[in-house]
């Protein structure tokens, strides 16, 4: 299996998409995400056969029985489905742990031949080995662009 660990803020939810949603009056439950980022993510899934694993803190909202949180996540899942990058799974929520521990815990139970991490922050102190050679750091103001797509493709195809 190949996996793409996906953060949301700064990766597919960019300042441009946030401003566009505001200007168009689109609320959080029907917001649009950065079209270019979604396109590159969908292309990456189609070309590599990788699955998308949600690693964003957004997944914590699913722990609560909040209708707005559920609507926001349903919208996210629908938009990822639409570009051919459906969410396969989510990393476990390990309270008081950083992203590397959560991704590491997922990898401990789901062996992967290759994986890539799309994130706009490098918060990988607990298990730094998890990100070595796998992290594609995204500039939060841009989202996923060609250089990120190409680097992720290299990582996923080097097996």
C-alpha positions, 0 to 999 in steps of 0.5 A: 500500500502507498499512502498520502498523509494529508493536512488540510489548513495550508495544504488544500485550504489556502488563504486564497480559497478562504478569501474566495469563500468569504467573498462568495458567502460560502460558509464552512459547511459548503466551503471550497478548497484550493482547486489547484491543490485538489487537482494535484492531489487527485492526479497523485492518487490516480498516478500512484494508486496511493490512499489518502489518510487524513492527518489534519487536526480537523479529524478531531471534530468527528469525536464530537456530536456537532452537526456543523462539524459533521457537515464540514467534514462531509463537505471535505470528504465529498470534495476529495471524492470528486477529485478522485482522492477519497479519504481511506482512513484517518490517523488516530487522535493521540491527545498530547502527541504530535503529528509524527506520533499519530502518523507513526501509530497509523503506520505501525498497524498499516504497513506501507511500501511508500508514503508521503506527508503533505503538511505546512508545519514540521511538527515531528518531534516525537518520532522524527524518523516518520518524516525523514524522506517523506515530508513534503513541506507546503507553503501555507500561502500556496497549497500543493503546487507542481513542485510538491506534486513532483516531489511526492510522486518521486517519493511514492514511486521510488520503491 
